[in-house]
Amino acid sequence: MGFGSPDIGFLQLCEKFDSIEVWSDPRPNDQLVLVWLLDLLRPYKEITTKLSLVHADDIIANYAPESVAKWKLPAFKVTENHFVTASRAWRAYRAETPESCFDLLMTDLMILPRLRSALIAVLEELPDSVTGLGATEMDLLFYVNEGHTDPRIVEDGRFLRDVFDENDAFDALLELGGYSTPPLLLGDPAFNNDDRYFGRSEWKVTLTELGRSLFAREDDMWRHNPIKRWWGGTELTNERLWRWDRETRLLIAPRP
């Protein structure tokens, strides 16, 4: 049975090796994937004893495999402390409120050195205490305000924070333009074909009056629109709206 056989599962594949190096990119989502993976593997002692962890300084997928093979990065033996921290972080992210993730910031996370910054970046995607928009959504408004009206440039992941990839930014852009009172106007208001729209550069993205007020931090998105979305395991609604104060880096609970 070859490694590429469709009949072999992930855990069975891991069992075939004497040692396994887990290479982790620095981006917040990659850190979430890392804690999920360690939590998944934790019960399988026949696999966990083989694991080592490599912290990459850049996005591995941006380099050719033969180039990555020449990298000389230290590998750290994965210990029970790694698994304990990873499990705590994964449970916290999946919890019904963001409180557990915020509380983790007050603990020692150095066994996974990029986890703290990842959690902060993810918490910053909660609705802002003033505008109600997450940090990446505010980035989208910023680029439109700067005059970048071509939607393919606005949603380009290279210009955004590392939390969203290009597909996530695409979805966020469409969502911002799809509200009953939108902060962004996506070209012709009558369009209903995403692919057709994103293939026509003459259709521009512009800020609405609400968008300009939000960019100036003079209004609240959820005074004008209903919200129903998920942040990790937390369902956000107008009645149950957890927020993030970007100035104090504090989590703000919903008002009673």
N, C-alpha and C positions, 0 to 999 in steps of 0.2 A: 504494500500500500504506500503510494507516494504522499509527500507532504501536501500536494495540491489536490488530493482525492476529495471529491464531494462527500464521501462517506465518513470523513474524520471530523470530529468536533474540535473546538478550541482547546478544551481541557485534555482531550486525548492527544492533541498535537503537542501540548506542553510536556506531557509525560514522556515524549520520545527523546527529549534533550537532557543532557547531564547538567547544563547550566543555561540560564536565560537572563539576558540583559533587557531591562525595560527602559527605553529611551523616552524621555518626557520633554516636550517643547515647553517654552516659558509662558505661553499665552494662558489666560484664565480658563478658557474652556478646556484646554489640554490638561490643566491641573485638576479640573473636575473629572475628566476622563481617568486620570491617574488614580484619584481616590476611589472612584467607582471600581476600577480594575483591581486594586489592592483589596478592597472590601469583598469583591467577588471571589478572589483567589484565597482569601484568608482561611477557609475551612479545609483546604486541600494541602495538607502538610507535605505530601509527596511532591508537590509543585513549589510550595513556598520556600522550601529549603534550598532551592536552586536559583532563587531570584537575586539579581543585583539591579540597582537603580542608577541610571545615568541622567544627569540634569543637563540638557542641551541649552546653549546660550542663544540659539536661533531656531528658526522653523526648519525642521529637518527636511520636510517635503520640498523645500525650495532648492535643494541640492541634489545632484546626481548621486546614485548609490555608491559609485566608485569613489566619489569625493568624500562622502560620509565615512566610508570604510577606513579612510586615512586619518580621521579625527582621533586625537589622543585625549579623551576625556576620562576622568576618574569614575570608576564604578564602585558604588557603595553597597555592601551586603544588606539586603532587606531584613530587618529585625522585627520582633514583635511590636516594638514601639512604632514602627512605620505603619503596621496594620491597625494598631489601636487608634492612631491619629487619623488615618484614612477613613476608618469606619465611623469615627465620630463626625468627621467632616461630611461624609456622604449622608449620614442620617440627618445631620443638621440641614443640609441643602434640601432634603426631601421632606422636611418637617412642615407642619401646617402654617407656621409663621416664620419670618426671617430671624426671630429672636435668637435661635440656637446658633445660627451663623454669626450673628453679631457677637454673641457671648464667646465664641471661639477666638475672636480677636484678642481677648483678654488672657488667653492661655499661651503656653509655650508650644509653638508650631515649628520650631527650627529643624525638627527631624525631616520635615518636608519644606525646604527653605523658600519656595515660591508660593506656598499655599496662602500665607497671610495677604500678600498683595493681590492674589487672585480673588480672595473672598471680598476684599475691599472693592475691587473693580466690578465684581458681580453685584454687590450691594448698591453701587452707584447707578446700576440700571433700574433700581426701584424708582417709582415716581418721586421727583424732586419735591422738597418741602414747600417750594414756592410755585413752580411752574407745573408740576405734575408730570413732567417728562423725564425719562431716563437720560443718562449722559450721552449715549449714542444718538438718541432722538434729537437732543440739543445740538449735537455735531451736525446732523443733517440740516437743521435749520440754519446753522452757522454757514455752511457751504452755500446754501441757497442765498442767504443774505449777502455773502461775499461776491455774488454774481455768477456762481456756477449753476446755470439753469438747465444744462443737459442732464437728464436723469441718469444716464450711464456714468457720468462723472460723479454726480452727487452720491450714488449708492456704491461707488467703487470702494471696496474694503481697504485699499491701501491708504485712503485718506481718513479712515475712521479709527477709533480705539480698537484694541485687539480683542475685545469681547465678542463682537459680531464679525462673521465672515461676510463675503459679498452676497450670498444668498439671504442671510439674515437681514442685511441692510436693505436688500430689495424688498423683503417682506415688510420691514419697518416703514419704508418709504410709501409703499402702497397703503399700509394701514393708516399712516398720518393723512393721506389724501382721501381716505374713504369714510371719515367720520361725517356725521350730519353737519357739524360745524368744524371743518378741517383747518389745520394750521398751514397746510400746503395745498396748492391747486396744481393738479397733475395734468397740464395741457388742456385739451378739450374736455370739459366736464362730462360730455356725453360718451366718451370712449368706454368700452367694456371688454376690450381684448388686450390683456397685458402684453403678450408677445408682440402684437402689432404696434402697441404704444412704444415699447422699449426699442423697437427697430426704427423709429422715426425721430431723428434728432430735432426736427423743426417743432415738435411739441415740447414745450418748456415747463419746468417746474418753477413756481413762484410762491412767495409767501402771501398768505391772506392777511386780513387785519388781525385775526387772532394770532397767526404765526408771528407777526411783527411784535405784538404785545408779549407773547411768550418769550421771544428772543430777548426782549428788553426786560424780562422778568417782572412784568407788570400785570400778569394774569395767570389764571390757573386753568389748565386744560380740562379738568374734570368738573368745572363749574358749567361747562357748555356741552359736555359729551358724557355718555355712559362708558364705563370701563369694565371689562370682563376679560381678564387674561391671567396667565400663570407665571409666577416667578418661582422656579424650583417647585416645591410642593405647596406653595402658597397661592391660593386663588385671590386675586385682587379685584374688588368691586368698589363702587362708589361708597357703599356702606361699610366696607372692610378694606380700607385703603392704607396700607403700610407705606411710609415715605422715608426718604433719606435726606438728611440735611447735609449738603455738600460743604458748608462752611465749618461746621463743628464735627462732621463725620459721625453723626449720631443717628440712630434708628428712631423713627417717630411712629408710635402706635396709632391705630385708628382712633378717631374721636368717638367717645361713647354716644 
